[in-house]
Amino acid sequence: MRRLALVVAALAVAGASSAQAGDRGAVTGHVLVNPLSVDVTFPVDPIKSGRWFQVTTQVANAGLTPLEKVQVTLVRPAQLNLDRAATQGIPLVPAGGSKPAKWQACSNTPGNYVVLARAVVGAYVSESPAKVVQIAGASKNTC
């Protein structure tokens, strides 16, 4: 009888410790590696107001799968006019490759303007480093 009581007590202790282990919280999750990157370039020298200049983005895919229907948006202040919509679609960015998107930009208002590019496809979003374009002095030309 005593032996039976010891076995029951041992099982109770073992059950209690397994219940405690089951009660411990666990954190689970996953990491989504973003293969998408984007960069923006334009002239580094000041641009006279009223003159058009080219802005180019380069969208890169470091992944092993092509990215389809990438949307690239040029984020800029309203004073910086564009020759087309601020958002352009790139049908396909190949695996390990890149594709450009281009705009012509112009401003009639002198100043320093912060510009960046944002690329989006599915759950992936990437923004370029912000850069400053300088629009200098008055000009006879207007946008």
C-alpha positions as CSV (number, residue, x, y, z in Angstrom):
1,M,0.0,0.0,0.0
2,R,2.8,2.3,0.9
3,R,4.5,1.6,-2.3
4,L,1.3,2.4,-4.3
5,A,1.0,5.7,-2.4
6,L,4.6,6.6,-3.4
7,V,3.9,5.7,-7.1
8,V,0.8,7.8,-7.1
9,A,2.6,10.7,-5.5
10,A,5.5,10.4,-8.0
11,L,3.0,10.5,-10.9
12,A,1.3,13.5,-9.4
13,V,4.6,15.4,-9.2
14,A,5.5,14.4,-12.8
15,G,2.1,15.5,-14.0
16,A,2.4,18.8,-12.2
17,S,5.8,19.6,-13.7
18,S,4.5,18.7,-17.2
19,A,1.5,20.9,-16.6
20,Q,3.8,23.8,-15.6
21,A,5.8,23.3,-18.7
22,G,2.7,23.4,-20.8
23,D,1.5,26.6,-19.2
24,R,4.7,28.4,-20.2
25,G,4.1,30.9,-23.0
26,A,6.0,30.6,-26.2
27,V,6.6,33.3,-28.8
28,T,6.5,32.2,-32.5
29,G,6.9,34.3,-35.6
30,H,8.5,34.5,-39.0
31,V,10.8,36.9,-40.7
32,L,9.9,38.2,-44.1
33,V,13.1,39.0,-46.0
34,N,12.5,41.9,-48.4
35,P,14.2,41.3,-51.8
36,L,13.0,44.7,-53.1
37,S,15.2,47.9,-53.0
38,V,15.0,51.2,-54.8
39,D,17.3,54.2,-55.4
40,V,16.6,57.6,-56.9
41,T,19.0,59.8,-58.9
42,F,18.9,63.3,-60.4
43,P,21.4,66.0,-61.1
44,V,23.5,67.0,-58.1
45,D,24.2,70.6,-59.4
46,P,21.5,73.2,-58.8
47,I,18.9,73.4,-61.5
48,K,17.5,76.7,-62.7
49,S,13.9,77.3,-62.0
50,G,11.6,76.6,-65.0
51,R,14.0,74.0,-66.4
52,W,13.1,70.3,-66.8
53,F,15.5,67.6,-65.5
54,Q,15.4,63.9,-65.4
55,V,14.7,61.8,-62.2
56,T,15.5,58.1,-62.4
57,T,14.7,55.3,-60.0
58,Q,16.3,51.9,-60.1
59,V,14.2,49.1,-58.6
60,A,16.2,46.0,-57.8
61,N,15.2,42.5,-56.9
62,A,17.7,40.5,-54.8
63,G,15.4,37.5,-54.7
64,L,15.3,34.3,-56.6
65,T,11.8,34.9,-57.9
66,P,10.8,37.6,-60.4
67,L,8.6,40.4,-58.9
68,E,5.5,41.2,-61.0
69,K,3.5,44.5,-61.0
70,V,5.9,46.6,-58.9
71,Q,4.5,50.1,-58.3
72,V,7.1,52.9,-58.0
73,T,6.1,56.3,-56.5
74,L,8.2,59.4,-56.6
75,V,7.5,61.2,-53.3
76,R,8.1,64.9,-53.6
77,P,6.6,68.2,-52.6
78,A,3.8,69.7,-54.7
79,Q,6.2,72.5,-56.0
80,L,8.1,69.9,-58.0
81,N,6.0,69.2,-61.1
82,L,6.3,65.9,-63.0
83,D,5.6,65.2,-66.7
84,R,3.6,62.1,-65.8
85,A,1.8,60.5,-62.8
86,A,3.9,60.2,-59.7
87,T,3.3,56.4,-59.6
88,Q,4.5,54.2,-62.4
89,G,4.1,50.4,-62.8
90,I,6.9,48.1,-63.7
91,P,5.5,44.9,-65.1
92,L,8.4,42.6,-64.1
93,V,11.6,43.0,-62.2
94,P,13.6,39.8,-62.9
95,A,15.2,37.7,-60.2
96,G,18.6,39.1,-59.4
97,G,17.9,42.1,-61.7
98,S,16.7,45.6,-61.8
99,K,14.5,48.0,-63.9
100,P,14.3,51.8,-64.1
101,A,11.4,54.2,-63.9
102,K,11.9,57.8,-65.1
103,W,10.3,61.2,-64.9
104,Q,11.0,64.7,-66.1
105,A,10.6,67.2,-63.2
106,C,10.5,70.9,-63.0
107,S,9.8,73.7,-60.5
108,N,9.2,77.4,-60.9
109,T,9.9,78.0,-57.2
110,P,13.5,78.2,-56.0
111,G,14.3,76.1,-53.0
112,N,15.6,72.8,-51.7
113,Y,13.2,69.9,-52.2
114,V,13.4,66.5,-50.5
115,V,12.7,63.6,-52.9
116,L,12.5,59.8,-52.4
117,A,11.2,56.8,-54.2
118,R,8.9,54.1,-52.8
119,A,8.5,50.7,-54.4
120,V,5.7,48.3,-53.5
121,V,4.8,44.8,-54.6
122,G,2.6,42.6,-52.5
123,A,3.8,42.7,-48.8
124,Y,7.2,44.2,-49.8
125,V,7.8,47.9,-49.5
126,S,11.1,49.7,-49.9
127,E,12.0,53.4,-49.8
128,S,15.1,55.0,-51.2
129,P,17.3,57.2,-49.1
130,A,15.9,60.8,-49.3
131,K,17.9,63.2,-51.4
132,V,17.7,67.0,-51.9
133,V,17.3,68.6,-55.3
134,Q,18.2,72.3,-55.4
135,I,16.2,74.7,-57.6
136,A,18.1,77.9,-58.0
137,G,17.2,81.5,-58.9
138,A,14.6,83.0,-61.2
139,S,14.6,82.1,-64.9
140,K,12.8,83.3,-68.0
141,N,11.5,79.7,-68.5
142,T,8.5,78.3,-66.7
143,C,7.3,74.7,-66.3
